[in-house]
Amino acid sequence: MSEGTADFLDSGLLQDAEATNQRAALSAEGDELKTTRLPSMTPPPPLPTLAMPTLPPVTFPPMAPAPSFDDGTTRYRSEPAPAATKPSWLQALLTTTFPPPSTVRNPGAQALVSAQTAGAVFAVMGLVFAVVALVTGLRGVPSDTSVAPVVAAAYVIARALVALGAGALSFAMFRQAERLLVHEPPKG
């Protein structure tokens, strides 16, 4: 930076400082900013209220009579009409969520591991995850006294969630082992 520019900047800073000092001396209280009050805003005019037009009355056509069943729907006159049974919503939900294990095997498929070996592995893994769930879930509050009570509660909740996850994984492993190891008895 040249000396002329530095002197110009320094003189400008000095002038600003002097002007600020003069303003403070002119003001009685020193730190107040002078403001002007603006005129208050007038509220917007109210919207015209429109009355809702009345709707014409709605008429529905008369209901058609229910279809009648003739005598040809049953085999015998003494036999009652078949009752239409609706499956329970809970049964339908459980069937789609946990379908029964399939026991039908495809004899032509070649597997690298036999079904008995895979089932045994799943059963052992299910047992391991069940032990992990029990050990994790049954641990007590941390014995460290320097830990805040909120942090100790968070530890307990975190362990409970891990235990629930390990228990669910254990259930899935046992279910898979059941599917692979249990064979349906022959019908007949």
N, C-alpha and C positions, 0 to 999 in steps of 0.2 A: 504494500500500500504506500502511496507517495505521501510526502509530508503535507502537501496541500489538502489532500483528501482527509487525512487524519485531523488536520486543524479544522476543516469544515465540519467533520462529524463531531469533534469535540466542542466546537462552538454551538452546534445545534443541540447537543446534549445539555450544554450549559444554559442555553436559552430556555429549553423545556423545564429544567430544574428551577430556574428563576421564575418562570411563569407559574409553576405549581406553588412555589413559596408565596408569590403575590396573591394567588387565589385563596390560599389558606389564611393569609393575613386579612383579606377583605371579608371573608366569611366570619360571622360572629361566633359560631360554634365550631368551625373548622372542618369537621369530618362529614357534615351533612351534604347531600347532593340536592340541588335545587330541582324540583319537579313541578310540573303543572298538572292540574287536575283536568281530565278530559270530561266532556259532558257525558252524562249517563246515556246508555243505549236505550232506545225505546223498544219495548217488546214487539214481536211480530204480530200482525193482526190475526185474530182467531180465524181458524178455518171454518168455512161454512159447513154446518152439519147437514148432511143429506139423509133423509129418511129412507130406510130400506124399503123397497117396494114389497108388497105382500105377494107371496108365492101362491099360485093357483093350487087348489087342493089336488092331491095325487090320488088317483083311483086305480085300484088293481083289478085285473080281470078275475072272475070267480075261478076257484081251483077246479081242475078237472077231477072227475071221480077216479079213485084208485083202480088200476086194472084188476079184473077178477080172474082167478085161476079156474080154468075149466077142469073137468074130471080127468082129463088126459095127462095131468102132471104126476099122478101117483099110480103105482101098479095096482093097488087094491083100494077099494073104497074105505076099508077100515084103517089103512095106513095113514098116519098124519103127514102133513107136508114137512119136508126136511127143514130143520131149523138152521139158519145161517149163523154160525158161531164166529165171533170176531176174536182174533188172538189178542192176548193182553199186551199192552204197550211195553210193560216191563219185560215180559218174556221176549218180545221182539228185540228190545234193546240189548238184553243180555246175550241173546243168540248172535247178534251182529258184533258185539264187543268181544265176547269170549266164545268163539265157536267151539263146539265139541271137538276133541282131538280126532284127527283123521287116522284111521287104522288101515286104510287101503294102501297096499304097497304096489309099486310098479315093478313087476319081476324082471323086466327087460333092462332096467336102468342099472348102470354100473357106477358104484360109488367108491371113492377112494378109502372111505372109512365106513365100517359097518354101522348099522343103526344101533346095535347094542353098545358099541364102543362110544359113539356120540352121545347116546343116552346116559351112559355111565359118567362121561365127562360133564354133561350138563347137571347131573345129580350132584356130583362133587362140587362143582362151581356154585350151585344153589346152596349147598351146605356151608361153603366158605362165606358167601355173601350173607347168609343168615347169622353166622357167628360175628361177622363184621358189624351187622346191624345191631346185634345184642350188645357187643362190647362198646360200640360208639354210643348207643342210646342209653346205656345204663351207667355211664360215667357221671360223676357228680360235678359239683361246682368247682372251678379252679381253686386250689388251695393257696394261691398267691394272694396275700393280703393287700399288696400295693395296687391291685387292679380295682378299678371303680366298679360299683355294683351294676351299672348299666353295661359295662363291657363284659362282666361275668354273665349277665343275662343273655347277651348276644352270643357268647360262647355256647351256652346251653341250648339256645334256639338253633344255632348252626349245627351243633351235634345232633339234635333231634331231626333236623331236615336231612342230614347225611344218613342217619339211621333209617328214616322212612324210604329214602331212595335205595339204600342197600336191601331193605326188606322187599321192596317192589321188584328189584332185580332178582332177588332170590326166588320170589314167586314165579317170575317169568322163566327162570332156569328150571325150576321143578316142573312147571307146566310143559316145557319142551321135553324134559326127560320122560315125563309121563307119556307124551305123544310118541316118543321113539321106543320106549321099553314095553309098554303095555299093549298086548295084542288082544283084539276082540275075540271072545270065545266063539267057536263055530256054532252056527244056528242050526237047529234041527232036532 
